[in-house]
């Protein structure tokens, strides 16, 4: 089956901004930015860039305001642009310059694999303006038994984000204003449902609302076709936000050479 998204014509944007005052976890580890943390002998940012390049995306761009990250990105053959105040604003700026299609991920996605990127492109829903990759709880727990996570609980299962987004058409830019709101409420999905009205909130409360329906309805509100893509590999939901995540990622890389 031919891929729905041509990766060779896609810009991959890596979000590597820094909050005012810096990232406390990066400081705890002793680096300027999480993307510079060593995993398996390579900085996380290098692992992310390498995965995107191995998937044959057309262009890799790093959005950052950290000089050390920018220097490493350029050494790796990526373009660098200045990050803005928050992820959605950074994506908006990059999208205005590079346009669609744009694959968005983060600099702390230490286990990112070319196969996940290819699956996202191959399974991309026809005619969708935007899609988000998420992992079902069963897939995550199969990949990482005993993992402790915050799940988005809906009628079609419990889900975790994978830090992979595809903005496939120019119209998808309409979602960027909504992005920060959804991200801010990812641990309180009832607030996302409430945005869609009483009937939707009631459906969520009764456990009748699917995540796919919520994403589709959010898209309809702003005039786009928005979908979800389920990750085949539950490891796609693992990133590095805290010390336990870093320990997990390092142990996985040490135990599984194919992840290096």
C-alpha positions in Angstrom: 0.0 0.0 0.0 1.4 3.4 -0.9 2.0 5.9 1.9 -0.7 8.5 2.3 2.0 11.0 3.2 5.1 11.4 1.1 7.9 11.7 3.6 10.3 12.9 1.0 8.1 16.0 0.6 7.6 16.5 4.4 9.3 18.9 6.7 10.0 17.4 10.2 9.9 19.9 12.9 11.6 19.1 16.3 10.4 21.2 19.1 13.4 22.1 21.4 12.4 25.3 23.1 13.3 26.2 26.6 11.0 27.6 29.3 12.0 30.8 31.0 14.5 29.9 33.7 15.4 26.6 32.0 14.2 23.0 32.4 14.6 21.8 36.0 15.1 18.2 34.9 17.8 19.1 32.4 19.5 21.2 35.1 19.2 18.2 37.5 21.0 16.0 34.9 23.7 18.7 34.4 22.9 19.8 30.8 21.5 23.0 29.3 18.6 21.2 27.6 16.9 17.8 27.7 17.8 17.2 24.0 21.5 17.2 25.1 21.0 14.3 27.6 23.1 11.3 26.8 21.3 8.0 26.0 23.4 5.1 24.7 26.3 7.3 23.9 24.3 9.9 21.9 22.5 13.0 22.8 18.7 12.6 22.6 18.5 15.3 19.9 20.9 13.3 17.8 18.8 10.2 18.2 15.7 12.1 17.1 17.3 13.7 14.1 18.9 10.4 13.0 15.5 8.6 13.2 13.9 11.3 11.0 16.8 11.2 8.5 16.6 7.4 8.4 12.9 7.7 7.6 13.9 9.8 4.6 11.9 13.0 5.5 12.6 15.8 3.1 13.8 18.3 5.6 14.7 18.3 9.4 14.2 21.6 11.3 14.9 22.2 14.9 13.0 25.0 16.7 15.1 26.2 19.7 16.4 29.1 21.7 19.3 27.2 23.2 22.7 27.9 21.6 24.1 24.4 22.4 21.1 22.7 20.9 21.3 24.9 17.8 25.0 24.1 17.4 24.4 20.4 17.6 21.4 20.5 15.2 23.5 22.2 12.6 26.3 19.7 13.0 23.7 16.9 12.4 22.6 18.6 9.2 19.3 20.0 10.4 18.1 23.6 9.8 17.5 25.8 12.9 14.8 28.3 13.6 14.1 30.3 16.7 11.5 29.0 19.0 8.6 31.1 20.2 6.7 31.4 23.5 5.3 27.8 23.7 5.0 24.8 21.4 1.9 25.9 19.4 3.5 29.3 18.6 6.7 27.6 17.6 4.9 25.3 15.2 2.8 28.2 13.9 6.0 30.1 13.0 7.6 27.1 11.4 4.5 26.2 9.5 4.3 29.8 8.1 7.7 29.4 6.7 7.9 25.8 5.5 4.2 24.9 5.0 2.5 21.5 4.7 3.0 18.6 5.1 4.8 19.0 8.4 5.6 16.3 10.9 6.0 17.6 14.4 7.8 15.9 17.3 9.9 16.8 20.3 13.6 16.8 21.3 13.0 14.4 24.2 11.6 11.6 22.1 14.6 9.5 22.8 13.4 6.2 21.4 12.0 7.6 18.2 12.3 5.0 15.4 12.1 5.3 11.6 9.5 2.6 11.5 7.1 4.6 13.7 7.4 7.6 11.3 6.8 5.3 8.3 3.8 3.8 10.0 2.3 7.2 10.7 2.8 8.2 7.0 1.4 4.8 5.7 -1.6 4.8 8.0 -2.4 8.5 7.6 -6.2 8.7 7.0 -7.1 9.8 3.5 -8.3 13.4 3.2 -7.5 14.3 6.8 -6.0 17.7 7.4 -4.4 16.8 10.6 -3.6 13.6 12.6 -2.2 12.8 16.0 -0.4 9.5 16.8 -1.4 7.9 20.1 -0.8 4.6 21.7 -3.4 2.3 23.3 -2.7 1.3 26.8 -2.5 -2.4 25.8 0.3 -1.6 23.3 2.2 0.5 25.9 1.9 -2.1 28.6 3.0 -4.8 26.2 6.1 -2.8 25.3 6.9 -1.6 28.8 5.2 -3.9 31.4 4.5 -2.1 34.7 4.8 1.4 33.3 3.1 4.1 35.3 1.4 6.7 33.1 -1.5 9.1 33.0 -4.1 7.7 30.6 -6.7 9.5 28.6 -9.7 7.3 29.3 -12.4 7.0 26.6 -14.9 4.5 25.2 -12.5 3.3 22.6 -9.8 2.6 25.1 -7.1 4.3 27.3 -4.6 6.3 25.4 -1.2 8.0 25.7 0.3 10.6 23.5 3.3 9.8 21.3 4.6 13.4 20.6 3.9 12.9 16.9 1.6 15.2 14.9 1.1 15.6 11.2 -0.1 18.8 9.6 -0.9 17.6 6.2 -2.7 20.5 4.5 -2.6 24.3 4.7 -6.0 24.2 6.5 -4.4 22.3 9.4 -2.9 25.6 10.6 -6.4 26.3 12.0 -5.6 23.8 14.7 -2.6 25.6 16.2 -4.7 27.9 18.3 -6.5 24.9 19.8 -3.3 22.9 20.3 -2.2 24.6 23.5 -5.6 24.3 25.0 -5.7 20.5 24.3 -2.2 20.0 25.6 -2.9 22.0 28.8 -5.9 19.7 29.5 -4.4 16.4 28.4 -4.7 15.1 32.0 -8.2 16.4 32.3 -10.0 15.1 29.1 -13.4 16.1 30.5 -12.4 19.7 30.0 -11.7 19.0 26.3 -15.1 17.2 26.0 -16.8 20.2 27.7 -15.6 22.5 25.0 -17.8 20.6 22.7 -21.0 21.1 24.7 -23.2 19.5 27.3 -24.1 16.5 25.2 -20.5 15.6 24.6 -19.6 16.1 28.2 -22.5 13.9 29.3 -21.3 11.2 26.8 -17.8 11.3 28.3 -19.2 11.1 31.8 -21.1 7.9 30.9 -18.1 6.4 29.2 -19.7 6.5 25.8 -17.4 9.0 24.1 -14.5 7.8 22.0 -11.2 9.7 21.7 -11.6 9.4 17.9 -14.9 11.2 18.1 -13.6 14.0 20.4 -10.7 14.7 18.0 -13.0 14.6 15.0 -15.5 17.0 16.7 -12.7 19.4 17.7 -11.6 19.4 14.1 -15.2 20.1 12.9 -15.4 23.1 15.3 -12.5 24.8 13.4 -13.3 23.5 10.0 -10.8 20.7 9.5 -10.8 16.9 9.3 -8.8 15.8 12.3 -8.1 12.1 13.1 -6.0 9.8 15.3 -3.6 7.1 14.2 -2.9 4.3 16.7 0.8 3.4 17.1 1.7 -0.2 16.4 4.6 0.0 19.0 3.7 1.2 22.5 7.3 2.4 22.9 6.2 5.4 20.8 4.6 6.8 24.0 7.8 6.9 26.0 9.7 10.2 26.2 12.0 11.7 28.8 10.3 14.1 31.2 11.8 12.9 34.5 14.5 10.8 36.1 12.4 7.6 36.0 11.8 8.1 32.3 15.5 8.5 31.6 16.4 5.4 33.6 13.7 3.4 31.7 15.0 4.7 28.3 18.6 4.0 29.1 17.7 0.5 30.3 15.7 -0.2 27.1 18.5 1.0 24.9 21.1 -1.1 26.8 18.9 -4.2 26.6 17.7 -3.8 23.0 20.5 -3.0 20.5 17.9 -2.3 17.7 16.9 0.8 19.6 20.4 2.4 19.3 
